[in-house]
Amino acid sequence: MSSPLTGLGVPLPLVAAPMAGGPTTPALVIAAGRAGALGFLAGGYLAPDVLAGRIAAVQEAGVPFGVNLFAPNPVPAVPAEFRRYASAIQAEADRYGVDLSGASPVEDDDHWRGKIDVLLASPVPVVTFTFGIPGRDVIEALRGVGTITGQTVTSAAEARQAADAGVDLLAVQSAEAGGHSGTLTPARPAAAVPLPELIAGIRAATDLPLLAAGGIATPGAVAAVLQAGASAAVAGTALLLADEAGTSAVYRAALAAARELNPAGPPGPATVVTRAFTGRPARGLANLFTTRYSAVAPSGYPALHHLTRPIRAAAAAAGDPNRVNLWAGTGFRHATAQPAAQILTALASGL
């Protein structure tokens, strides 16, 4: 099957992953597009008007790109568990004068409808969804304005669900990926299946084009997923130190330190899958917060995300890497501080 990227005028089978919370910037998306890859704006956590402004900035550059949204699939927090967790992490909050004693669960949908309205008013080439599968009405409305739609999946069963919903392509995410798992069932974390094997299994279950994400940080990893049946490889963690990325100073320093401690691989700082920061499984560098609280953190997204956010913001401002979510995939040791075009060109060098 031909790659959907070809029809968009994207010569390289590479995608710059949408990394919400700061790392993905319009400048990174534009740089990816100018390098011959497909960049994705991360719509997660953005207000609709902010997303609209970022879309306009990339559109002005004239490069093909996509937008990723967090589709509603809430994991409601159990109030008693939420309160116990707030009490457990109060010691971390105290360092920065944050009082969690009156906190209550915030269960929002990340401005879902407002962002869909933005994308219908200002159509973009591709829109993908993570966390939940939207209704067919949303998919058909986007298709009606010329947008290709895609869904993040982590298994063959999820791939079949997404195909049945009518999306045009699948972003297949393995457990090696940094950041939140896109699984549709966050109470059951995705199985640890190597990405090429996962691609091959999903390729057998559907004929939709596949974008492969999870631990892609070397030319060999790119070649392996394309050989397994993917149309393109998705790089995320490999771009965290890119010049154009919005990765915070404390985040950059932690990644660089972890990489340099043992560039050849384990032993050394490892990534862990944790609910400690957001109540939803996500992979990042191990730090004090993940070590202390991963075992006691309940499910509850977005409630735990909102609960820990003031701690994380204060820690980042103070340069404290031990109380910040340092999302990173298993390929983090290959992240380099270079222009995004050089990083993407190097990843494509084995093709």
C-alpha positions as CSV (number, residue, x, y, z in Angstrom):
1,M,0.0,0.0,0.0
2,S,1.3,3.5,-0.9
3,S,2.1,5.8,2.0
4,P,-0.5,8.5,2.8
5,L,2.4,10.9,3.2
6,T,3.2,10.7,-0.5
7,G,-0.1,12.3,-1.4
8,L,0.6,15.1,1.0
9,G,3.9,15.9,-0.6
10,V,6.1,14.4,2.2
11,P,9.1,12.7,0.6
12,L,10.5,11.0,3.8
13,P,8.7,8.2,5.6
14,L,9.2,10.1,8.8
15,V,6.8,11.8,11.2
16,A,7.7,14.3,14.0
17,A,5.5,13.1,16.9
18,P,3.1,15.5,18.7
19,M,4.5,16.0,22.2
20,A,2.1,17.9,24.3
21,G,3.0,20.1,27.2
22,G,5.7,22.2,25.6
23,P,8.2,20.2,23.5
24,T,6.3,20.5,20.2
25,T,6.3,24.0,18.9
26,P,5.2,25.4,15.5
27,A,8.9,26.0,14.8
28,L,9.6,22.2,15.3
29,V,6.7,21.3,13.0
30,I,7.8,23.7,10.3
31,A,11.4,22.4,10.6
32,A,10.2,18.9,10.2
33,G,8.2,19.8,7.1
34,R,11.1,21.6,5.5
35,A,13.3,18.6,6.1
36,G,10.9,16.4,4.2
37,A,9.0,14.8,7.1
38,L,5.5,15.3,8.5
39,G,5.3,17.4,11.6
40,F,2.4,17.2,14.1
41,L,1.2,20.0,16.3
42,A,0.2,18.7,19.8
43,G,-3.3,19.9,20.6
44,G,-3.4,18.4,24.0
45,Y,-3.7,20.9,26.9
46,L,-4.1,23.9,24.6
47,A,-7.1,26.2,24.6
48,P,-8.9,26.3,21.3
49,D,-7.7,29.9,20.5
50,V,-4.1,28.9,21.2
51,L,-4.3,25.9,18.9
52,A,-5.8,28.1,16.2
53,G,-2.9,30.4,16.5
54,R,-0.4,27.6,16.2
55,I,-2.2,26.2,13.2
56,A,-2.1,29.6,11.5
57,A,1.6,29.9,12.1
58,V,2.4,26.5,10.5
59,Q,-0.1,27.2,7.6
60,E,1.8,30.4,6.9
61,A,5.0,28.4,6.4
62,G,3.3,26.4,3.7
63,V,4.4,22.9,4.8
64,P,2.2,19.8,5.2
65,F,1.4,19.0,8.8
66,G,-1.0,17.3,11.2
67,V,-2.7,18.0,14.5
68,N,-3.2,15.5,17.3
69,L,-6.0,15.8,19.9
70,F,-6.7,14.0,23.1
71,A,-10.1,12.5,22.5
72,P,-12.3,12.1,25.5
73,N,-11.9,8.7,27.3
74,P,-11.9,9.8,30.9
75,V,-10.6,7.7,33.8
76,P,-12.7,9.1,36.6
77,A,-10.8,9.4,39.9
78,V,-12.3,7.7,42.9
79,P,-12.7,10.5,45.4
80,A,-11.3,8.7,48.4
81,E,-8.3,7.5,46.4
82,F,-7.7,11.0,45.1
83,R,-7.7,12.4,48.6
84,R,-5.3,9.8,49.8
85,Y,-3.0,10.5,47.0
86,A,-3.2,14.3,47.5
87,S,-2.2,13.7,51.1
88,A,0.6,11.4,50.1
89,I,2.3,13.9,47.8
90,Q,1.7,16.9,50.0
91,A,5.3,16.7,51.2
92,E,6.4,17.4,47.6
93,A,4.0,20.3,47.3
94,D,5.2,21.8,50.6
95,R,8.6,22.5,49.0
96,Y,6.9,25.0,46.8
97,G,4.2,26.4,49.1
98,V,1.4,24.5,47.3
99,D,-1.5,23.4,49.5
100,L,-3.4,20.3,48.2
101,S,-5.6,19.8,51.2
102,G,-8.7,21.3,49.5
103,A,-8.1,19.8,46.1
104,S,-10.9,18.0,44.4
105,P,-10.9,16.0,41.2
106,V,-11.1,18.1,38.0
107,E,-12.7,16.0,35.2
108,D,-12.6,18.0,32.0
109,D,-12.5,17.0,28.3
110,D,-9.5,19.3,27.3
111,H,-11.8,21.6,25.3
112,W,-12.7,18.8,22.9
113,R,-15.6,20.4,21.1
114,G,-13.9,23.8,20.8
115,K,-10.8,22.2,19.1
116,I,-12.9,20.3,16.7
117,D,-14.6,23.5,15.8
118,V,-11.2,25.1,15.1
119,L,-10.2,22.2,12.9
120,L,-13.5,22.4,10.9
121,A,-13.0,26.2,10.5
122,S,-9.3,26.0,9.6
123,P,-8.8,22.5,8.0
124,V,-5.4,20.8,8.2
125,P,-4.1,17.9,6.1
126,V,-4.2,15.3,8.9
127,V,-5.8,15.0,12.4
128,T,-5.1,12.1,14.7
129,F,-6.7,11.2,18.0
130,T,-5.2,9.7,21.1
131,F,-6.8,8.2,24.3
132,G,-10.3,7.7,22.8
133,I,-11.9,7.1,19.4
134,P,-14.2,9.9,18.4
135,G,-17.7,9.4,17.1
136,R,-18.2,8.8,13.4
137,D,-19.9,12.2,13.1
138,V,-16.6,13.9,14.0
139,I,-14.6,11.7,11.6
140,E,-17.0,12.3,8.8
141,A,-17.1,16.1,9.5
142,L,-13.3,16.3,9.3
143,R,-13.3,14.2,6.1
144,G,-15.8,16.6,4.7
145,V,-13.4,19.5,4.9
146,G,-10.6,17.4,3.3
147,T,-8.8,16.2,6.4
148,I,-7.3,12.7,6.7
149,T,-8.1,11.2,10.1
150,G,-6.0,8.8,12.2
151,Q,-6.2,7.0,15.5
152,T,-3.5,6.0,18.0
153,V,-3.7,2.3,18.8
154,T,-1.6,-0.1,20.9
155,S,-2.9,-3.5,19.8
156,A,-4.6,-5.4,17.0
157,A,-7.9,-5.3,18.9
158,E,-7.7,-1.5,19.1
159,A,-6.7,-1.3,15.5
160,R,-9.9,-3.1,14.5
161,Q,-12.0,-0.8,16.7
162,A,-10.5,2.3,15.0
163,A,-10.9,0.8,11.5
164,D,-14.5,0.1,12.3
165,A,-15.0,3.8,13.4
166,G,-13.9,4.9,9.9
167,V,-10.4,6.5,10.3
168,D,-8.1,6.6,7.4
169,L,-4.8,5.6,9.1
170,L,-3.4,4.2,12.4
171,A,-0.6,5.5,14.6
172,V,0.7,2.3,16.2
173,Q,2.3,3.0,19.5
174,S,4.4,0.4,21.3
175,A,5.1,0.3,25.0
176,E,8.6,1.7,24.2
177,A,7.2,5.1,23.4
178,G,7.7,8.1,25.7
179,G,4.9,10.0,27.2
180,H,1.3,8.8,27.7
181,S,0.3,5.5,26.4
182,G,-2.5,5.9,23.8
183,T,-4.2,2.7,24.9
184,L,-7.9,2.8,24.9
185,T,-7.9,0.8,28.2
186,P,-5.5,2.7,30.5
187,A,-6.3,0.5,33.5
188,R,-4.5,-2.3,31.5
189,P,-1.2,-0.9,30.3
190,A,-0.1,-1.9,26.8
191,A,1.7,-5.2,26.5
192,A,5.5,-5.0,26.0
193,V,5.6,-6.1,22.4
194,P,8.6,-4.9,20.2
195,L,7.4,-2.3,17.7
196,P,8.3,-4.2,14.5
197,E,6.4,-7.2,15.9
198,L,3.4,-5.1,16.8
199,I,3.4,-3.5,13.4
200,A,3.4,-6.9,11.7
201,G,0.5,-8.1,13.9
202,I,-1.6,-5.1,13.1
203,R,-0.7,-5.2,9.5
204,A,-2.3,-8.7,9.4
205,A,-5.4,-7.3,11.1
206,T,-6.1,-4.3,8.8
207,D,-5.0,-2.8,5.5
208,L,-5.0,0.8,6.8
209,P,-1.7,2.7,6.5
210,L,0.3,2.5,9.7
211,L,2.6,5.0,11.3
212,A,5.0,3.3,13.8
213,A,5.8,5.0,17.1
214,G,7.9,3.8,20.1
215,G,11.6,3.9,20.7
216,I,12.4,5.1,17.2
217,A,15.8,6.9,17.6
218,T,18.2,5.3,15.1
219,P,18.2,4.7,11.3
220,G,18.0,0.9,12.0
221,A,14.8,1.3,14.0
222,V,13.3,3.3,11.1
223,A,14.3,0.6,8.6
224,A,12.9,-2.2,10.8
225,V,9.4,-0.8,11.2
226,L,9.2,0.1,7.5
227,Q,10.2,-3.5,6.7
228,A,7.6,-4.8,9.1
229,G,4.8,-3.0,7.1
230,A,4.7,0.6,8.4
231,S,4.2,3.5,6.0
232,A,6.3,5.8,8.1
233,A,8.2,5.9,11.4
234,V,7.4,8.4,14.1
235,A,10.2,10.1,16.1
236,G,9.4,11.8,19.4
237,T,12.0,11.4,22.1
238,A,14.8,11.7,19.4
239,L,13.6,15.3,18.9
240,L,13.3,16.5,22.5
241,L,16.7,18.2,22.4
242,A,16.2,19.6,18.9
243,D,17.0,23.4,18.7
244,E,13.4,24.1,17.7
245,A,11.8,22.0,20.5
246,G,10.1,23.8,23.4
247,T,11.5,21.3,25.9
248,S,12.2,23.1,29.2
249,A,15.6,23.8,30.5
250,V,15.3,21.4,33.4
251,Y,13.9,18.7,31.1
252,R,16.8,19.2,28.6
253,A,19.4,19.0,31.3
254,A,17.9,15.8,32.8
255,L,17.8,14.1,29.4
256,A,21.3,15.2,28.5
257,A,22.6,14.0,31.9
258,A,20.9,10.6,31.6
259,R,22.2,10.1,28.1
260,E,25.8,11.0,29.0
261,L,25.9,8.9,32.2
262,N,25.9,5.8,30.1
263,P,25.4,6.4,26.3
264,A,25.9,2.7,25.5
265,G,22.8,1.7,27.4
266,P,21.9,0.0,30.7
267,P,22.8,0.1,33.5
268,G,22.1,3.7,34.2
269,P,19.0,5.9,34.4
270,A,16.1,4.0,33.1
271,T,12.7,4.9,31.8
272,V,9.6,3.7,33.8
273,V,5.9,3.6,33.1
274,T,4.1,5.5,35.8
275,R,0.7,6.9,36.8
276,A,2.3,9.1,39.4
277,F,2.0,12.4,37.6
278,T,-1.3,12.1,35.7
279,G,-3.2,9.0,36.7
280,R,-2.7,7.5,33.3
281,P,0.3,5.3,32.3
282,A,3.1,7.2,30.7
283,R,6.8,6.5,30.2
284,G,9.5,8.8,31.4
285,L,12.9,9.0,33.1
286,A,12.9,7.6,36.6
287,N,13.3,10.3,39.3
288,L,12.5,10.8,42.9
289,F,8.7,11.4,42.3
290,T,8.3,8.2,40.2
291,T,10.3,6.2,42.7
292,R,8.3,7.4,45.7
293,Y,4.8,7.5,44.2
294,S,4.4,5.1,41.2
295,A,3.3,2.2,43.5
296,V,0.7,4.3,45.3
297,A,-0.7,6.5,42.5
298,P,-4.3,5.6,41.6
299,S,-5.8,5.8,38.2
300,G,-7.6,9.1,37.5
301,Y,-7.1,11.1,34.3
302,P,-7.2,14.1,34.0
303,A,-7.8,14.5,37.8
304,L,-4.2,13.6,38.8
305,H,-2.8,15.6,35.9
306,H,-4.5,18.7,37.4
307,L,-3.5,17.8,41.0
308,T,0.2,17.5,40.3
309,R,0.4,20.3,37.8
310,P,1.3,23.1,40.3
311,I,4.1,20.9,41.8
312,R,5.5,20.2,38.3
313,A,5.3,23.9,37.3
314,A,7.0,25.1,40.4
315,A,9.7,22.4,40.2
316,A,10.4,23.2,36.5
317,A,10.8,26.9,37.4
318,A,13.2,26.0,40.2
319,G,15.3,23.7,38.1
320,D,14.3,20.6,40.1
321,P,14.2,17.5,37.9
322,N,13.0,15.2,40.6
323,R,9.4,16.6,40.7
324,V,8.9,17.1,37.0
325,N,7.5,14.6,34.5
326,L,10.4,13.8,32.2
327,W,8.6,11.9,29.4
328,A,11.0,9.9,27.3
329,G,11.0,6.7,25.3
330,T,13.4,3.8,25.5
331,G,15.6,5.4,22.8
332,F,16.3,8.5,24.9
333,R,20.1,7.9,24.9
334,H,20.1,8.7,21.2
335,A,18.6,12.2,21.6
336,T,21.0,14.9,20.4
337,A,21.0,18.7,20.6
338,Q,20.9,19.6,16.9
339,P,18.6,21.3,14.4
340,A,15.6,19.1,13.8
341,A,16.5,18.8,10.1
342,Q,19.8,17.2,11.0
343,I,18.1,14.7,13.4
344,L,15.5,13.7,10.9
345,T,18.0,13.4,8.0
346,A,20.2,11.2,10.2
347,L,17.2,8.9,11.0
348,A,16.5,8.6,7.2
349,S,20.1,7.9,6.3
350,G,19.6,4.1,6.2
351,L,16.7,4.2,3.7
